[in-house]
Amino acid sequence: MNWKDIYKSRLMTAQDAAKIVQSGDDFFTPVLLGEPSLPIMDAIADRKDELKDVNYFNNFMLWPYKIFKPEYRDTFRLFFTFYSGLPHIQAVAKSEWANFFPVQSSNLAALFAARKKAFKRRSGIITQVTPPDNNGYVNLGLDAFYTEDILNLCEWAIAVVNPQLPRTCGETNLHVSRFTAFVEDSFKVPAIPALQATDVEVKMAQNVMELLHDRDCLQVGIGGVPAMISTLLADANVKDLGIHSEMVPYGTPSLVEKGIITGKYKKTNPGKIVVSFAMGDKPSYDFLENNETILFRQTSYSCDPCEISKEDNVVAINGSIEVDLTGQIVSDSIGTRMRSGVGGQLDFVIGANWSKGGRPINLVPSTSNNDTISRIVPFIGNGTRVTVPRHFAGIIVTEYGAVDLRPLSEPERAKALIKIAHPKFRDELEKAGRERGLLNKSIF
């Protein structure tokens, strides 16, 4: 049977494809722009009275599937590996059905493999793809994150075929024979604009710029500061930057066009930009389409600290929520509630630490709630999860400056962090540091 016959024989409606799911199954959807559209997911949700004991694993969701609503909880148990900031997802994170599965991007598929071995459940994945090419290969488009690694663990796979999804290069081509069913659905790829930086974030971005050099290899996370960094890079006196990142940094097309990003001095994948997923606007998607300079790789490669560390001068730039006086960094929870997830942050912090000339940078605004709460704290909050342990902490940046914690003892760290805290909290932090035994008069 040739690929056209395979495709035609497995093409069906969303309602028929939804019947592939059985009671007792686990199933997965990819990240952001790899997610399937509403029809197939809602068709599965509509079977809530026929099915029981189905586990749904997801990561960084975008679509408002009705499966997230409370009335579906008797049938579908939700597992989140990263909570997006969208209201319907945060509502679940705050509810009694919050169910976080702790992973980091590099080992996500490996932990799912361990879970499958432990629980021995049938599993599947539902992903968005392009139409097949002349050789029968569909393309994952803007998200390679963990899709093929998970597909390799699954007994079934459903592809939502969207002709508006751009084809990309790297680990993105899959033969039609690997899928159980195809559902055709043409829809516009959502545009996700960069967050606008606040005045505080602009100052933080400016502080980061002072830490960058020619030939650095950048990883840039999500948020207003990373987006502002891309803007500032356009006029900065740095050149021949490389990119090895979890996501495509905002502003990459213009920085490539201006010759600021060349990747010519990268040790691995020279001249290439290595990423796992993208989000942005239509011009960004046009830039990524069939661009052989951009390699979409799964996070088992792109976020592997050993692979990251093979590059020299890796600069990992990520946002955080708070840091305590010993250097423990919190980026994914507020108190007992998960806000997002570990993602690739710890992977890149470790990789940058191991990289020759590397610099892990965590961005922490000095305050929150209109300057009423300090984000540099004596102790991590009760119930809060640590994202980056203190022995991997690198450079902490606030709007008041930057401090490299790596060569410092705990008392020295406390003293240095207090200097970049908001001025109104410095005396309070010094007093708390002494009470904690971090600031000793015989030392300072």
PALUM-147942 format. One record per residue (C-alpha): x, y, z; residue number from 1; residue in one letter. Coordinates in steps of 0.2 Angstrom, whole numbers, padded with zeros to 4 digits. Layout:
    c1    c2    c3 num residu
     X     Y     Z NUM      A
...
# end
This chain:
    c1    c2    c3 num residu
  0000  0000  0000   1      M
  0007  0017 -0005   2      N
  0007  0032  0006   3      W
 -0008  0040 -0003   4      K
 -0018  0024  0001   5      D
 -0013  0024  0019   6      I
 -0018  0042  0021   7      Y
 -0035  0040  0012   8      K
 -0039  0024  0022   9      S
 -0035  0033  0039  10      R
 -0044  0049  0035  11      L
 -0060  0052  0046  12      M
 -0071  0064  0055  13      T
 -0066  0071  0072  14      A
 -0080  0061  0079  15      Q
 -0074  0044  0072  16      D
 -0056  0048  0077  17      A
 -0062  0052  0095  18      A
 -0068  0034  0096  19      K
 -0050  0028  0096  20      I
 -0049  0033  0114  21      V
 -0053  0019  0126  22      Q
 -0057  0019  0145  23      S
 -0041  0017  0154  24      G
 -0030  0026  0141  25      D
 -0017  0040  0144  26      D
 -0016  0053  0130  27      F
 -0005  0068  0126  28      F
 -0006  0084  0116  29      T
  0010  0094  0112  30      P
  0015  0112  0116  31      V
  0006  0128  0110  32      L
  0006  0128  0091  33      L
  0008  0110  0090  34      G
 -0009  0107  0099  35      E
 -0024  0100  0089  36      P
 -0039  0111  0086  37      S
 -0055  0111  0095  38      L
 -0066  0098  0085  39      P
 -0056  0082  0089  40      I
 -0053  0087  0108  41      M
 -0071  0092  0110  42      D
 -0077  0076  0102  43      A
 -0067  0066  0114  44      I
 -0074  0076  0129  45      A
 -0091  0073  0122  46      D
 -0089  0054  0126  47      R
 -0087  0058  0144  48      K
 -0103  0047  0148  49      D
 -0095  0032  0138  50      E
 -0078  0033  0145  51      L
 -0070  0031  0162  52      K
 -0053  0033  0169  53      D
 -0044  0043  0155  54      V
 -0028  0053  0159  55      N
 -0025  0068  0149  56      Y
 -0007  0075  0149  57      F
 -0003  0092  0143  58      N
  0010  0106  0143  59      N
  0008  0125  0140  60      F
 -0009  0125  0133  61      M
 -0017  0138  0122  62      L
 -0034  0131  0116  63      W
 -0049  0132  0127  64      P
 -0054  0114  0126  65      Y
 -0070  0110  0136  66      K
 -0061  0095  0143  67      I
 -0054  0108  0156  68      F
 -0071  0112  0163  69      K
 -0077  0104  0180  70      P
 -0091  0093  0173  71      E
 -0078  0082  0164  72      Y
 -0068  0078  0179  73      R
 -0077  0061  0183  74      D
 -0070  0054  0166  75      T
 -0054  0064  0162  76      F
 -0040  0066  0175  77      R
 -0029  0081  0170  78      L
 -0010  0081  0172  79      F
 -0001  0097  0169  80      F
  0018  0098  0166  81      T
  0017  0117  0163  82      F
  0002  0128  0167  83      Y
  0000  0142  0154  84      S
 -0006  0159  0161  85      G
 -0023  0159  0152  86      L
 -0038  0161  0163  87      P
 -0045  0144  0160  88      H
 -0029  0135  0164  89      I
 -0025  0145  0179  90      Q
 -0043  0141  0185  91      A
 -0038  0123  0185  92      V
 -0022  0127  0194  93      A
 -0031  0135  0208  94      K
 -0044  0122  0209  95      S
 -0046  0105  0219  96      E
 -0041  0096  0202  97      W
 -0024  0104  0201  98      A
 -0012  0090  0196  99      N
  0005  0094  0192 100      F
  0018  0082  0185 101      F
  0035  0088  0190 102      P
  0047  0087  0175 103      V
  0060  0097  0166 104      Q
  0060  0098  0147 105      S
  0075  0088  0144 106      S
  0069  0072  0154 107      N
  0050  0074  0150 108      L
  0049  0060  0138 109      A
  0060  0049  0149 110      A
  0049  0051  0164 111      L
  0033  0047  0153 112      F
  0042  0031  0148 113      A
  0045  0027  0166 114      A
  0027  0031  0170 115      R
  0021  0020  0156 116      K
  0032  0005  0163 117      K
  0025  0008  0181 118      A
  0007  0009  0176 119      F
  0006 -0001  0160 120      K
 -0008  0009  0152 121      R
 -0012  0011  0133 122      R
 -0007  0028  0127 123      S
 -0009  0040  0112 124      G
 -0005  0057  0106 125      I
 -0015  0070  0096 126      I
 -0005  0083  0086 127      T
 -0006  0096  0073 128      Q
  0003  0092  0056 129      V
  0004  0099  0039 130      T
 -0003  0089  0024 131      P
  0009  0076  0017 132      P
  0023  0080  0005 133      D
  0026  0071 -0011 134      N
  0035  0057 -0001 135      N
  0021  0055  0011 136      G
  0029  0064  0026 137      Y
  0018  0076  0036 138      V
  0027  0090  0046 139      N
  0025  0095  0064 140      L
  0027  0114  0060 141      G
  0031  0125  0074 142      L
  0033  0113  0088 143      D
  0045  0098  0089 144      A
  0045  0099  0108 145      F
  0042  0080  0114 146      Y
  0030  0074  0100 147      T
  0040  0061  0092 148      E
  0048  0055  0108 149      D
  0030  0053  0115 150      I
  0024  0045  0099 151      L
  0037  0032  0100 152      N
  0029  0027  0117 153      L
  0011  0026  0110 154      C
 -0001  0013  0104 155      E
 -0011  0026  0094 156      W
 -0009  0043  0086 157      A
 -0021  0056  0078 158      I
 -0015  0069  0067 159      A
 -0025  0085  0064 160      V
 -0020  0090  0046 161      V
 -0019  0109  0044 162      N
 -0014  0116  0027 163      P
 -0010  0133  0035 164      Q
  0003  0126  0046 165      L
  0021  0130  0040 166      P
  0033  0116  0036 167      R
  0049  0118  0046 168      T
  0066  0109  0046 169      C
  0074  0098  0059 170      G
  0066  0083  0068 171      E
  0049  0088  0061 172      T
  0045  0075  0047 173      N
  0035  0060  0051 174      L
  0028  0047  0038 175      H
  0009  0045  0037 176      V
  0011  0027  0041 177      S
  0015  0032  0059 178      R
 -0003  0038  0062 179      F
 -0018  0029  0067 180      T
 -0030  0043  0060 181      A
 -0030  0059  0051 182      F
 -0043  0073  0054 183      V
 -0042  0088  0041 184      E
 -0046  0105  0048 185      D
 -0039  0121  0040 186      S
 -0037  0135  0053 187      F
 -0026  0150  0055 188      K
 -0011  0148  0066 189      V
 -0013  0159  0081 190      P
 -0002  0174  0082 191      A
  0006  0177  0100 192      I
  0013  0194  0101 193      P
  0028  0198  0113 194      A
  0023  0204  0130 195      L
  0027  0223  0132 196      Q
  0040  0227  0144 197      A
  0037  0238  0159 198      T
  0049  0252  0164 199      D
  0056  0240  0177 200      V
  0058  0227  0164 201      E
  0067  0239  0152 202      V
  0080  0243  0166 203      K
  0082  0224  0169 204      M
  0085  0221  0150 205      A
  0098  0235  0150 206      Q
  0107  0227  0164 207      N
  0107  0211  0155 208      V
  0114  0219  0139 209      M
  0130  0224  0149 210      E
  0133  0205  0152 211      L
  0133  0200  0134 212      L
  0148  0199  0122 213      H
  0152  0195  0104 214      D
  0150  0176  0100 215      R
  0139  0172  0114 216      D
  0126  0158  0112 217      C
  0109  0164  0118 218      L
  0095  0155  0126 219      Q
  0080  0167  0129 220      V
  0064  0163  0139 221      G
  0047  0170  0138 222      I
  0042  0187  0145 223      G
  0043  0206  0143 224      G
  0062  0207  0147 225      V
  0068  0194  0135 226      P
  0057  0202  0121 227      A
  0065  0219  0126 228      M
  0083  0211  0125 229      I
  0079  0207  0107 230      S
  0075  0225  0104 231      T
  0090  0231  0112 232      L
  0101  0219  0103 233      L
  0097  0227  0087 234      A
  0106  0243  0091 235      D
  0120  0235  0103 236      A
  0138  0233  0098 237      N
  0138  0214  0099 238      V
  0140  0203  0084 239      K
  0141  0184  0078 240      D
  0129  0178  0091 241      L
  0122  0160  0091 242      G
  0106  0153  0097 243      I
  0103  0137  0105 244      H
  0086  0139  0114 245      S
  0070  0130  0119 246      E
  0060  0143  0110 247      M
  0063  0154  0095 248      V
  0068  0171  0104 249      P
  0056  0186  0098 250      Y
  0065  0197  0086 251      G
  0076  0183  0079 252      T
  0071  0187  0060 253      P
  0077  0205  0061 254      S
  0093  0200  0071 255      L
  0097  0187  0058 256      V
  0094  0200  0044 257      E
  0105  0212  0052 258      K
  0119  0200  0054 259      G
  0119  0200  0073 260      I
  0114  0182  0074 261      I
  0126  0172  0063 262      T
  0130  0156  0073 263      G
  0147  0155  0064 264      K
  0157  0152  0080 265      Y
  0145  0139  0087 266      K
  0154  0122  0092 267      K
  0139  0111  0087 268      T
  0127  0115  0073 269      N
  0138  0130  0067 270      P
  0127  0143  0057 271      G
  0111  0135  0063 272      K
  0098  0141  0076 273      I
  0093  0126  0087 274      V
  0075  0127  0095 275      V
  0061  0116  0100 276      S
  0046  0127  0098 277      F
  0040  0144  0091 278      A
  0027  0157  0094 279      M
  0025  0174  0087 280      G
  0017  0183  0072 281      D
  0014  0179  0054 282      K
  0030  0187  0048 283      P
  0040  0176  0061 284      S
  0031  0160  0054 285      Y
  0035  0165  0036 286      D
  0053  0167  0042 287      F
  0053  0149  0049 288      L
  0045  0141  0035 289      E
  0056  0129  0026 290      N
  0071  0139  0033 291      N
  0086  0127  0034 292      E
  0095  0138  0046 293      T
  0082  0134  0059 294      I
  0083  0117  0066 295      L
  0068  0111  0077 296      F
  0074  0098  0088 297      R
  0065  0088  0102 298      Q
  0069  0094  0120 299      T
  0078  0078  0124 300      S
  0091  0086  0113 301      Y
  0089  0105  0113 302      S
  0087  0105  0132 303      C
  0100  0092  0137 304      D
  0112  0101  0148 305      P
  0126  0090  0141 306      C
  0122  0096  0123 307      E
  0120  0114  0129 308      I
  0137  0114  0138 309      S
  0146  0109  0122 310      K
  0144  0127  0116 311      E
  0155  0140  0123 312      D
  0148  0156  0131 313      N
  0131  0150  0133 314      V
  0120  0164  0140 315      V
  0104  0157  0147 316      A
  0091  0171  0151 317      I
  0075  0167  0161 318      N
  0062  0175  0171 319      G
  0059  0171  0190 320      S
  0047  0175  0204 321      I
  0059  0176  0219 322      E
  0076  0172  0226 323      V
  0081  0169  0244 324      D
  0097  0176  0252 325      L
  0106  0159  0249 326      T
  0102  0159  0230 327      G
  0087  0147  0229 328      Q
  0077  0153  0214 329      I
  0058  0151  0212 330      V
  0051  0153  0195 331      S
  0036  0142  0193 332      D
  0025  0143  0209 333      S
  0018  0155  0221 334      I
  0016  0148  0238 335      G
  0007  0131  0237 336      T
  0000  0135  0220 337      R
  0009  0130  0204 338      M
  0009  0145  0192 339      R
  0019  0138  0177 340      S
  0032  0124  0177 341      G
  0050  0120  0177 342      V
  0051  0119  0158 343      G
  0069  0121  0151 344      G
  0075  0133  0164 345      Q
  0085  0122  0175 346      L
  0091  0113  0160 347      D
  0099  0129  0153 348      F
  0105  0135  0170 349      V
  0115  0119  0172 350      I
  0120  0119  0154 351      G
  0126  0137  0155 352      A
  0135  0133  0171 353      N
  0145  0119  0162 354      W
  0148  0129  0147 355      S
  0165  0137  0145 356      K
  0162  0156  0148 357      G
  0144  0152  0151 358      G
  0132  0164  0161 359      R
  0115  0158  0168 360      P
  0105  0174  0171 361      I
  0089  0174  0181 362      N
  0078  0190  0180 363      L
  0069  0194  0196 364      V
  0060  0211  0198 365      P
  0064  0218  0215 366      S
  0046  0220  0220 367      T
  0028  0215  0216 368      S
  0011  0222  0221 369      N
  0016  0240  0218 370      N
  0032  0239  0228 371      D
  0024  0231  0243 372      T
  0032  0214  0243 373      I
  0051  0211  0240 374      S
  0055  0197  0228 375      R
  0072  0195  0236 376      I
  0067  0186  0252 377      V
  0075  0179  0268 378      P
  0066  0163  0266 379      F
  0057  0154  0252 380      I
  0038  0155  0255 381      G
  0029  0141  0264 382      N
  0025  0128  0251 383      G
  0034  0136  0237 384      T
  0044  0124  0225 385      R
  0062  0128  0221 386      V
  0065  0129  0202 387      T
  0084  0132  0203 388      V
  0094  0125  0218 389      P
  0106  0137  0226 390      R
  0121  0127  0220 391      H
  0116  0130  0202 392      F
  0112  0149  0204 393      A
  0121  0160  0193 394      G
  0119  0179  0189 395      I
  0103  0187  0197 396      I
  0097  0203  0188 397      V
  0085  0216  0196 398      T
  0082  0233  0190 399      E
  0095  0239  0203 400      Y
  0109  0229  0195 401      G
  0117  0211  0193 402      A
  0126  0200  0205 403      V
  0135  0184  0200 404      D
  0132  0171  0215 405      L
  0143  0158  0208 406      R
  0160  0163  0217 407      P
  0151  0168  0233 408      L
  0148  0160  0250 409      S
  0131  0160  0257 410      E
  0135  0175  0268 411      P
  0143  0184  0253 412      E
  0127  0180  0243 413      R
  0116  0188  0256 414      A
  0126  0204  0256 415      K
  0126  0205  0237 416      A
  0108  0201  0234 417      L
  0103  0214  0247 418      I
  0112  0227  0237 419      K
  0101  0224  0222 420      I
  0085  0223  0231 421      A
  0073  0237  0232 422      H
  0080  0251  0243 423      P
  0065  0251  0254 424      K
  0068  0233  0259 425      F
  0086  0233  0261 426      R
  0087  0236  0280 427      D
  0073  0223  0283 428      E
  0083  0210  0273 429      L
  0099  0214  0282 430      E
  0090  0212  0299 431      K
  0082  0195  0293 432      A
  0099  0189  0286 433      G
  0107  0192  0303 434      R
  0093  0183  0311 435      E
  0095  0168  0299 436      R
  0113  0168  0303 437      G
  0119  0173  0286 438      L
  0126  0190  0290 439      L
  0138  0189  0305 440      N
  0147  0205  0311 441      K
  0163  0196  0313 442      S
  0163  0193  0294 443      I
  0154  0209  0288 444      F
# end
